[in-house]
Structures are given as C-alpha cells and as structure tokens.
Amino acid sequence: MRPSILLLTLLVPGVSAMAEEIPAASLEPIKTWIAQQALAHTLSADFVQTRRLRMLRDPVSRPGRFWFRAPGSFRWELGVPPETIALRGKDALFLLTTKTKKFTRQEISARAARGGFRDLPGMEFPMARDYPDFARRFEVRHVKVDGNLCTANILPLDQQARKYLEKIEIVFDTATGILSAFEIAFRDGSALRNEFSNVRVNREIDPATFDPDLTGYTEIRGKD
C-alpha cells in the first residue's frame, strides 16, 4: 500500500535508544516464523486497520483484504467496498483511489534502484528472505511468548527510519507462522495497526487479482 496507508508521513526528529541484547534462545520463535513464511507461495486474509492520530480523540478502523503470490505480487484493498487499492504485478506498483477514479503507477525498476519496498516494513511479504537477511535490516528489541502467540518488537537498523518510528510490533502463531497483527508506532504518538483474520495459505488465487482494472481511471503522473 502507499506510504500514507502503511507508513504515515512524519517530520519528527529523534533517535531511538539502544535496546538491551536479546538472548539467542528468545530469537528462536522469530527464526522459525521467518522460515515458515518462506513456505507460503500464496496468502490471502481479511484485516481490520486501526489508525491512531494525535489530532483525533478516537481511533479510526476500517476493514480490508490482502492477497500475496510469490515471488512478489500483492494486492491490498482498504475499505469495503474498496476505497483504496494498491497492487503489484510483474513490473509495476499501482495505487488506485476508487472515489476519484485516479491512479498512479511506479515502475518496479525505479523502486528497485532505491532498494525496493524494503524501507516500508509490512508492505512486503515475506518480511525477509531468511533470518540473516532479517538480522541485517532489523533490531529485535523485545520478544514475549504467551501460549502459541509470540509478540516481537523490532526496529529497522536504518537510522533514517528510526527517526520516525517508536516500534514495529508483530504478533504471530508460533505453531503455524500465521501473522495475527502488525503495528507501526511512531514517535509522535500516532500508530497504525493491522489485525488479520481468515488467513488462507497456499490456496489458489486468480492471477487477475494482481492485474489492475483501470477502466474509467485517470493516471496521475509524478516523479518516480
């Protein structure tokens, strides 16, 4: 999804404090979870997205749906019926706004030249190719296991991203690897949380899901 949906635009300076070193044994659930993600060739789920903003007294929640097909195709729909659709197919990322019938297109090669979408945690699935890849990009700050649920707080190692982020929280089932919640909390007190349900792994998905239907839409052109 676009940064305004998955990553709010903030201009708050600051650097997160260093976390205490996590014991190696506590990292095992995360290592297992990442390995389980690699086994998912397709994935679909419903979700409820909740946004907390300082200027709003109450959080705002909206339902949505998500699809993924390896190696990198995805589709996010926010709202029922969809208000915003973000999808990536073979060669481009599309963002459609259904109310205004406008869309933007960004070539995958343009993103790849700047490191792809890996600077937007939660936009990509899987989060990492393997645990060494994960460890190169994220710091694990806290891990808690309660029954079959593991809650892990992480932060990107990228210092620019850490200026804006307070934490990233992932909640997953240690037995199945299914992600049940993903939250990004920002240093200004705002937060964005997706809670997933009806998760379906390795079910057939119509390839057309990842092809945008641009009938009646007008393209908004901007800088890559």
N, C-alpha and C positions, 0 to 999 in steps of 0.2 A: 504494500500500500504506500501511498505517498507519505513523505515525512510528516505532514500535518496530521495524519491519522495515526501513524505508528510512532512518530517522534516529533513532539511539539517543538516549534522553533523558539529558542530561548537565547537571551543575551546576558545571562547571569554569570559573572566570573567566579573563580574559586577553584581549588583543587581538593579532591577527597583525601582524607587522612589515610595513611597506610594501615592495612589490616594486619592482625596477627597471623602468623603462618598456620595454615590448616594442616593437621596431622594427615599423613598419607592415607591411613585407613579410612578417614572420613571422605576422601575423594573417590572411593570405590563406587558408590552409587552413581556419581556423575560419569565415571568412565563406562560403567555398564549402560547407562542411559544413552550416551553418545553412540556406543556400539549398536544398541537396539535401533537407533534412528537410521543407521546405515542400511538396515534390513527392510526399511519401508520404501517400496517402489511407488506406491500411490498412497494418498492420505486425503481424507475429507472429514470435515467436522462442522458442527454448529458452534457459535460462540456468542457471548454477550460482552460487549466492550463498554467499560465504565471509565469515564474521564472525570478527574477531579481538578478543578481550576480555582485559583485563589479568588477570582472575581465572582465565582458562583458559590452560593451557600450550600447547595446540594449537588451531589454527583449527578452526571448525566449518563444514562445507559441506553445502548442500542444493540439489537441483535444483529447477527451476520452469519455468513457461511464462508468456508475456506476449502480450497482444493489444492492438491500438490501432486505432480507427477515427475519422477526422476527423469533426467538429471537436474532440471531446474525450472520447470514450468509451474506456475502457481496462479491462483485466482482468489482474490478477496472481494467479498461483497458486504458492504456495510449498510444496514437498514433492510427492512422487509416491508414492501418491495425495495430492491437495492436503490440507495441514493448515490453511492459512490462505488465504482468497480475498478479494481486495479488488477491487472493480469500481465503475466509474462509468458510469451510463447517461445518460438525458436530464435527470434532475432531482435525483439524489441519489448520494451515495457510500455504499457498503455494505462492511462488513467482516464476514466470516463465519469463525468458528472451527469447523472440522468435528468436532473431537473432542468438544467440549462442546455442539455444536448451538446456539450462540448467535450473535447478530449485532447489529451497531449500524448505525444509519442516520443520515446527516447530510445535510441539505438543501444543494444546491449554492448556493442563495441565501445561506445562513449563511456558507459559506466565502467566497463572492464579496465579502461585506461586509467581510471581513478580508483581501482580496487574493487569494482563491482558494487554490490549492495552490502558488503560485509561491514560497512560503517553504520548500518542501521539494524541493530540486533532485533531479532524477532520477525524481520521481513523475510529472511531466507529460511528455508528448511532443506536439509538439516542445518543446525547451527554451526556445525564443524564437520569436516571430513572424518576426523578421528580425534582421539584425545590430545596427541601432540599439537595438532592444528588448533584445538580449543585452547590449550595452555599457552600457545604463542600469542593469543589475542585477548584472553580473559584472565582476570584475577578472581579466584574464589575467596570470598570474604567470610562466608558462614554457611554451614550445612547442618540441617536438622532432619532426622528421620523419625516419623511417627507412624508406626504400623507399616503399611505399604506406601505411604506418601513421603516423598523427600522434598524438602524446601531448601533451595540453594540461593544465596545472594551472591551475585557476581558483578564485576565491573569490567569494561573494556580496559586494556592496557594503554590504548591510545590516549595521550594526555589531553588532546583537544576535546574528545568525547567526555572525559572525566570532569571537564569544567562545568558541564551542564547536568550530569547525572549523579543522583544520590545513590541509587542502587538499581539493579535489574534482578527481579525475583522470578525464578522458575519453580514450578511445582509439578512433579511427575510421579507416576506409579512405578515403584522400583521393580515390580514383577513383570509388567507389560511394556514399560517405557513410554506409555501414553502420557502426553503433556496435558495437565488439567488446568493450569493457569500460567500466565506470563504477564509480568507487571514491570513497567518502567517508571521509576520515581525520579523526579527532577529536583534540583537544588533550590528551586523557588517554591517548593511545596506542592506543585501540581503532579499528577500521576495519570498513567494510562494502564488499564488492566484488561486483559482478555481472559475469560474463563470459558473453557471448551467443554463440549458435551457431544454425545452421539459420534464419537471418533471412530472412523472406519479405516482400517489399514489393509492395504493390498487388495482393495476391491477395484473392479473395472471402472474407469472413468472415461466418458465420451471425449475423444480428442478435441472436439469442437468447443469444449469448455474453455480451452486456452486460446481460442481464436476470437478476437473482438468483433462483435457485430456493430459496425459503425454506421449503419443505415440511419440517415437523418441527423447525424452528428457533424459538427463543425470543428476542425482542428485549430487548436491554439498553438501557435509556434513561438518557441522561446529558445534560449541558449541551452545547449547540452551541458 
